Amino acid sequence: MILSACALTEEDKKHGGNQGCTMKGIAACAAFESVELALSGVHIDSVHGINGFTPEDTMHNMGRIASPGMTMTEKIIVEIQQEKLQA
């Protein structure tokens, strides 16, 4: 069933399907493929990039990057939305 969903997602991209649905399908396919790789023993060593020794360490490292970089994000998103309403 997942492979069928991935195939349909490819068709959505080609034929102008709803962008939000297409992106959700792409993310689901990527997640499925990641699981297949993990179950096959494929992984990225913790010495690379922000990868930690555990998934929790990796998430902590991601938070260290995102937190300072995201401080203005909500304000900017609200500004963009307000600009769209005025246009």
C-alpha positions in Angstrom: 0.0 0.0 0.0 2.8 2.4 0.9 4.5 1.8 -2.5 1.2 2.5 -4.2 0.9 5.8 -2.3 4.4 6.7 -3.4 3.6 6.0 -7.0 0.4 8.2 -6.7 2.5 10.9 -5.2 4.7 10.9 -8.2 1.7 11.3 -10.4 0.4 14.2 -8.3 3.7 16.0 -8.9 3.5 15.5 -12.7 -0.2 16.4 -13.1 -0.6 19.3 -10.7 -2.1 17.6 -7.6 -2.7 19.6 -4.5 0.7 20.8 -3.3 0.1 20.2 0.4 -1.1 16.6 -0.3 1.9 16.0 -2.6 4.4 17.2 0.0 2.8 15.0 2.7 3.0 12.0 0.4 6.7 12.8 -0.4 7.4 13.0 3.4 5.6 9.7 4.0 7.6 8.0 1.3 10.9 9.3 2.6 10.0 8.1 6.1 9.1 4.6 4.7 12.4 4.5 2.8 14.3 5.6 5.9 12.7 2.7 7.9 13.7 0.3 5.2 17.3 1.5 5.3 17.4 1.4 9.1 16.0 -2.2 9.1 18.7 -3.1 6.6 21.4 -1.8 9.0 22.2 1.4 7.0 23.0 4.4 9.2 25.0 7.5 9.4 27.8 7.4 12.0 27.7 9.9 14.9 30.9 11.5 13.8 29.1 13.2 10.9 27.4 16.6 11.2 25.0 17.0 14.1 24.3 13.3 14.6 24.6 12.2 18.2 25.4 8.8 19.7 21.6 8.3 20.2 18.5 9.7 18.6 18.0 11.8 21.7 21.4 13.3 21.3 20.7 14.1 17.7 17.4 15.8 18.6 19.2 17.8 21.3 21.8 19.0 18.7 19.0 20.0 16.3 17.4 22.0 19.1 20.7 23.8 19.7 20.7 24.9 16.1 17.0 25.7 15.8 16.4 27.6 19.0 18.7 30.7 18.3 17.8 30.7 14.6 14.1 30.6 15.1 13.7 33.5 17.5 12.3 35.9 14.8 10.5 33.3 12.7 7.0 33.7 14.2 7.2 37.5 13.9 8.2 37.3 10.3 5.5 34.7 9.4 2.9 36.9 11.0 4.2 39.9 9.0 4.1 37.9 5.8 0.5 36.9 6.5 -0.5 40.4 7.3 1.1 41.7 4.1 -0.9 39.1 2.1 -4.1 40.3 3.6 -3.4 43.9 2.7 -2.5 43.1 -0.9 
